[in-house]
Amino acid sequence: MIRLLSLLLALPMLATAPAALAVEPGPRDGQLLREVGETTLLPRYQQLARHSQTLSEALNTLCAAPDAQRLDAARQRWRDAYLDWMAVAPLNWGPTALARSHRQLAFQPARPDAIEQAISADAGRQPDAAQRVGAPARGLAAIEYLLWTRPAQLSQPARCAWLTQQGQDAAAHTAQLATDWREFAGQLARAGQADTQLYPKASAAIEELANLLIAGINELRDKTLLKLPRLKADAVPGQRSGSSKAAVLRQFDTLRTLIRGADGHSGLADYLDHAADKPVLARQLRDSLEASRQAIAALPDPLTPGKPGAGQAAAQALKHTQTLLENPVTDALGITVSFNESDGD
């Protein structure tokens, strides 16, 4: 099923051939795409699936006999799963886009009124009613709300039923994601080869990756950091649980790994250095990533929404990284930038 859906998703891209890479296609194309899919992203999705299953089990244990110790354990399991999600959230690609995971699993922000309405309707124990409940009352953000807001009320059967249902749904969704990403990562590794239909040209996959990296950095900069001064506390991802800064770091660290590589593995900067023969530009990109990482690390923990100037230094550092990617890097690689900053509005 995923192959058919992936092919359908790819058709518009195949209808208009992307600009040819300025570099000659060769072994480094496949190396980069293997590092991206099989080395960096697939293990993160597999860990997300494992931790989501552990979260579901912890929620079932909590609701069987609520107490402070089980609540603390469930909260920690939630943090594990949530931060794993934030580590893959920057790239809405392949199976993640097809499954609409950002909406189905991690709609932000949670809507307390919608959650309370679902509980009042006892939707957790009525499948027909549950199907009518929208995304703002579901997923990881809804679980966070229930674990950190009036946790003493988890002794109420209807409240715990909705909580455990969200845990089961998250475990099922992420397990399917991990399965689908194993296939998708394999297709990335075979991009440009005769046995793959998704990316007949490796250049198309690299071009899509570059645009997704630009979009991911812009999303983090524009939707979170630049908006901090005017956001309410409950609109900041992970704020109720005190995980807001950790969430930003997880998002950025995945983007950084994809660009600069880690632990002996290569990223887009290495590809720029060796395949396009742009060592100076590759170094500038790596330096900009480190400056961005330092600026994000300097943010308060947790983040402080509503404070003038909050997040501005980190946002400015990320802007420099984004600008490098949008212009000299993509130009050096012959990549067409299809992303623009209004795409996410």
C-alpha positions as CSV (number, residue, x, y, z in Angstrom):
1,M,0.0,0.0,0.0
2,I,2.8,2.4,0.9
3,R,4.4,1.9,-2.5
4,L,1.3,2.8,-4.3
5,L,0.6,5.9,-2.2
6,S,4.3,7.0,-2.4
7,L,4.1,6.7,-6.2
8,L,0.9,8.7,-6.3
9,L,2.5,11.3,-4.1
10,A,5.6,11.4,-6.4
11,L,3.7,11.9,-9.7
12,P,3.5,15.7,-9.6
13,M,7.2,15.8,-8.9
14,L,7.9,13.4,-11.8
15,A,5.7,15.3,-14.2
16,T,8.0,18.3,-14.0
17,A,11.6,17.2,-14.0
18,P,13.8,18.9,-11.4
19,A,16.8,20.9,-12.5
20,A,19.8,18.7,-12.9
21,L,22.4,18.8,-10.2
22,A,25.5,20.8,-10.9
23,V,27.5,17.8,-9.7
24,E,27.7,14.6,-11.7
25,P,25.5,11.9,-10.2
26,G,27.6,9.1,-8.7
27,P,28.3,7.0,-5.6
28,R,28.0,10.0,-3.2
29,D,24.4,10.5,-4.2
30,G,23.5,7.0,-2.9
31,Q,25.7,7.5,0.1
32,L,24.0,10.7,1.2
33,L,20.5,9.2,0.7
34,R,21.4,6.1,2.6
35,E,22.8,8.2,5.5
36,V,19.6,10.3,5.5
37,G,17.1,7.4,5.4
38,E,18.7,4.3,6.9
39,T,21.3,5.8,9.3
40,T,19.5,9.0,10.6
41,L,15.8,8.9,10.2
42,L,14.8,5.2,10.3
43,P,16.4,4.6,13.7
44,R,14.6,7.6,15.1
45,Y,11.2,6.3,13.8
46,Q,11.9,2.9,15.3
47,Q,12.8,4.4,18.7
48,L,9.6,6.5,18.5
49,A,7.6,3.4,17.9
50,R,9.2,1.6,20.9
51,H,8.7,4.4,23.2
52,S,5.2,5.0,22.1
53,Q,4.4,1.4,22.9
54,T,6.0,1.8,26.3
55,L,4.0,4.9,26.9
56,S,0.8,3.1,26.1
57,E,1.6,0.4,28.6
58,A,2.5,2.9,31.3
59,L,-0.9,4.7,30.8
60,N,-2.7,1.4,31.1
61,T,-0.8,0.7,34.3
62,L,-1.5,4.1,35.7
63,C,-5.2,3.9,35.0
64,A,-5.5,0.4,36.5
65,A,-4.5,1.9,39.9
66,P,-3.6,5.6,39.8
67,D,-1.0,6.7,42.3
68,A,1.9,9.2,42.4
69,Q,4.6,6.7,41.4
70,R,2.7,5.4,38.4
71,L,1.9,9.0,37.4
72,D,5.6,9.9,37.5
73,A,6.4,6.8,35.4
74,A,3.8,7.7,32.8
75,R,5.0,11.2,32.6
76,Q,8.6,10.1,31.9
77,R,7.4,7.6,29.3
78,W,5.4,10.5,27.7
79,R,8.6,12.7,27.6
80,D,10.5,9.9,25.9
81,A,7.9,9.4,23.2
82,Y,7.2,13.1,22.7
83,L,10.9,14.0,22.3
84,D,11.3,11.1,19.9
85,W,8.5,12.6,17.8
86,M,10.1,16.0,17.9
87,A,13.3,14.4,16.5
88,V,11.5,13.4,13.3
89,A,9.0,16.2,13.1
90,P,11.2,18.6,11.2
91,L,10.9,16.6,7.9
92,N,7.3,16.0,6.8
93,W,8.4,13.5,4.2
94,G,7.3,10.2,2.7
95,P,5.2,8.0,5.0
96,T,4.9,10.8,7.6
97,A,3.3,13.2,5.1
98,L,1.0,10.4,3.7
99,A,-0.2,9.4,7.2
100,R,-0.7,13.1,8.2
101,S,1.2,12.4,11.3
102,H,1.6,16.0,12.3
103,R,-2.1,16.2,12.6
104,Q,-3.0,12.7,13.7
105,L,-0.3,12.2,16.2
106,A,0.9,15.6,17.3
107,F,-1.7,18.3,16.7
108,Q,-0.6,21.5,18.4
109,P,-1.8,23.1,20.5
110,A,-4.2,20.7,22.3
111,R,-7.7,22.1,22.9
112,P,-8.7,21.6,26.5
113,D,-12.4,22.3,25.7
114,A,-12.4,19.6,23.0
115,I,-10.6,17.1,25.3
116,E,-13.1,17.7,28.1
117,Q,-16.0,17.4,25.7
118,A,-14.6,14.0,24.5
119,I,-14.3,12.9,28.1
120,S,-17.8,14.1,29.0
121,A,-19.1,12.0,26.0
122,D,-17.2,9.0,27.4
123,A,-15.7,8.7,23.9
124,G,-12.8,6.6,25.1
125,R,-15.3,3.7,25.7
126,Q,-17.5,4.3,22.7
127,P,-15.8,3.7,19.4
128,D,-18.5,5.5,17.4
129,A,-18.2,8.6,19.6
130,A,-14.4,8.5,19.4
131,Q,-14.4,8.6,15.6
132,R,-16.2,11.9,15.7
133,V,-13.6,13.6,18.0
134,G,-11.2,15.9,16.1
135,A,-7.5,16.1,16.1
136,P,-7.3,18.9,18.7
137,A,-8.4,16.5,21.4
138,R,-6.2,13.6,20.3
139,G,-2.6,12.5,20.3
140,L,0.5,13.3,22.3
141,A,-0.5,16.9,23.2
142,A,-3.8,15.6,24.6
143,I,-1.9,13.0,26.6
144,E,0.3,15.7,28.0
145,Y,-2.7,17.8,29.0
146,L,-4.3,14.9,30.8
147,L,-1.1,13.9,32.7
148,W,-0.2,17.4,33.8
149,T,-3.6,19.0,34.3
150,R,-5.7,17.9,37.2
151,P,-4.0,14.4,37.4
152,A,-6.0,13.6,40.5
153,Q,-9.1,13.3,38.3
154,L,-7.5,10.3,36.5
155,S,-9.4,8.2,39.0
156,Q,-12.5,9.0,36.8
157,P,-13.1,6.1,34.4
158,A,-14.1,8.2,31.5
159,R,-11.0,10.4,31.8
160,C,-8.7,7.5,32.0
161,A,-10.5,5.7,29.1
162,W,-9.7,8.7,26.8
163,L,-6.1,8.8,28.1
164,T,-5.5,5.1,27.4
165,Q,-7.2,5.3,24.0
166,Q,-4.8,8.1,23.0
167,G,-1.9,5.9,24.1
168,Q,-3.1,3.0,22.1
169,D,-3.6,5.1,19.0
170,A,-0.2,6.7,19.3
171,A,1.4,3.2,19.6
172,A,-0.4,1.9,16.6
173,H,0.3,5.0,14.5
174,T,4.0,5.0,15.2
175,A,4.4,1.3,14.7
176,Q,3.0,1.7,11.2
177,L,5.2,4.7,10.6
178,A,8.3,2.7,11.5
179,T,7.3,-0.1,9.2
180,D,6.6,2.3,6.3
181,W,9.8,4.2,6.9
182,R,11.8,1.0,6.6
183,E,10.5,0.6,3.1
184,F,10.9,4.3,2.3
185,A,14.5,4.4,3.5
186,G,15.2,1.5,1.3
187,Q,13.7,3.3,-1.7
188,L,15.9,6.4,-0.9
189,A,19.0,4.2,-0.8
190,R,18.1,2.8,-4.3
191,A,17.2,6.2,-5.7
192,G,18.3,6.4,-9.4
193,Q,18.4,2.6,-9.8
194,A,16.3,0.7,-12.1
195,D,14.3,-1.1,-9.4
196,T,12.8,2.0,-7.8
197,Q,9.8,3.9,-9.0
198,L,9.7,6.6,-6.3
199,Y,12.9,8.4,-7.3
200,P,14.1,7.4,-10.8
201,K,16.7,10.1,-10.4
202,A,18.8,10.5,-7.2
203,S,18.9,14.2,-7.9
204,A,15.1,14.4,-7.3
205,A,15.5,12.9,-3.9
206,I,18.4,15.2,-3.0
207,E,16.5,18.2,-4.2
208,E,13.5,17.3,-2.1
209,L,15.7,16.7,0.9
210,A,17.2,20.2,0.6
211,N,13.8,21.8,0.4
212,L,12.6,19.9,3.4
213,L,15.6,21.0,5.4
214,I,15.0,24.6,4.5
215,A,11.3,24.2,5.5
216,G,12.2,22.5,8.7
217,I,14.6,25.3,9.8
218,N,12.0,27.9,8.9
219,E,9.3,26.1,10.8
220,L,11.4,26.0,13.9
221,R,12.5,29.7,13.5
222,D,9.2,31.2,12.5
223,K,6.5,29.1,14.2
224,T,8.2,28.7,17.6
225,L,11.2,31.1,18.2
226,L,10.0,34.2,16.5
227,K,6.5,33.9,17.9
228,L,7.6,33.3,21.5
229,P,7.1,36.9,22.6
230,R,3.4,36.8,21.7
231,L,2.5,33.2,22.4
232,K,0.4,32.1,25.4
233,A,2.1,29.4,27.6
234,D,-0.2,26.6,26.5
235,A,0.5,27.3,22.8
236,V,4.2,26.4,23.2
237,P,4.8,22.7,22.4
238,G,5.8,20.8,25.6
239,Q,5.2,23.8,27.9
240,R,2.8,21.9,30.3
241,S,5.4,19.2,30.9
242,G,8.4,21.6,31.0
243,S,9.7,20.0,27.8
244,S,9.6,23.1,25.6
245,K,13.4,23.7,25.3
246,A,14.2,20.0,25.0
247,A,11.7,19.8,22.1
248,V,13.4,22.6,20.2
249,L,16.8,21.0,20.7
250,R,15.5,17.7,19.4
251,Q,14.1,19.3,16.3
252,F,17.3,21.2,15.6
253,D,19.7,18.4,16.4
254,T,18.0,16.2,13.7
255,L,18.3,19.0,11.2
256,R,21.9,19.5,12.1
257,T,22.7,15.8,11.8
258,L,21.1,15.6,8.4
259,I,23.2,18.6,7.2
260,R,26.6,18.0,8.9
261,G,26.5,14.3,9.7
262,A,27.4,12.7,13.0
263,D,29.4,9.8,14.4
264,G,31.4,9.1,11.2
265,H,28.4,9.5,8.9
266,S,28.1,12.1,6.2
267,G,25.4,14.7,5.6
268,L,24.6,17.4,3.1
269,A,27.7,19.4,4.0
270,D,30.0,16.5,3.2
271,Y,28.1,16.1,-0.1
272,L,28.6,19.8,-0.8
273,D,32.3,19.5,0.1
274,H,33.3,16.4,-1.9
275,A,30.7,16.0,-4.7
276,A,30.4,19.7,-5.5
277,D,34.0,20.6,-4.5
278,K,32.9,23.5,-2.3
279,P,34.9,23.0,0.9
280,V,34.8,26.6,2.0
281,L,31.0,26.8,1.7
282,A,30.7,23.5,3.5
283,R,32.7,24.8,6.3
284,Q,30.6,28.0,6.5
285,L,27.5,25.9,6.7
286,R,28.9,23.7,9.5
287,D,30.0,26.9,11.4
288,S,26.6,28.4,11.0
289,L,25.0,25.2,12.4
290,E,27.2,25.3,15.4
291,A,26.4,29.0,16.0
292,S,22.7,28.1,15.8
293,R,23.1,25.2,18.2
294,Q,24.8,27.5,20.7
295,A,22.1,30.1,20.5
296,I,19.4,27.5,21.0
297,A,21.3,26.0,24.0
298,A,21.4,29.4,25.5
299,L,17.6,29.7,25.6
300,P,15.9,29.5,29.0
301,D,14.6,26.2,30.2
302,P,11.7,26.0,29.9
303,L,11.1,28.6,27.1
304,T,9.5,31.8,28.3
305,P,6.6,32.8,26.1
306,G,5.2,36.3,26.3
307,K,8.5,37.9,27.1
308,P,9.8,40.6,24.7
309,G,12.8,39.5,22.8
310,A,12.4,35.8,23.8
311,G,13.9,33.5,21.1
312,Q,15.2,36.4,18.9
313,A,18.9,35.5,19.1
314,A,18.3,31.9,18.3
315,A,15.9,32.8,15.5
316,Q,18.5,35.2,14.0
317,A,21.2,32.4,14.1
318,L,18.8,30.0,12.4
319,K,18.0,32.6,9.7
320,H,21.7,32.7,8.8
321,T,21.8,28.9,8.4
322,Q,18.6,29.0,6.3
323,T,19.9,31.8,4.1
324,L,23.1,29.7,3.4
325,L,20.9,26.7,2.4
326,E,18.5,28.8,0.3
327,N,21.1,30.5,-1.8
328,P,24.8,29.5,-2.1
329,V,24.3,25.9,-1.1
330,T,21.4,25.1,-3.4
331,D,23.0,27.1,-6.2
332,A,26.2,25.1,-5.9
333,L,24.2,21.9,-6.1
334,G,22.0,23.1,-9.0
335,I,18.9,22.6,-6.8
336,T,15.7,24.5,-7.4
337,V,14.3,26.0,-4.2
338,S,10.6,25.3,-4.2
339,F,10.0,26.3,-0.5
340,N,9.2,29.9,0.5
341,E,8.4,31.3,3.9
342,S,4.7,31.7,3.2
343,D,4.4,27.9,2.6
344,G,3.6,27.2,6.3
345,D,1.3,30.1,6.9
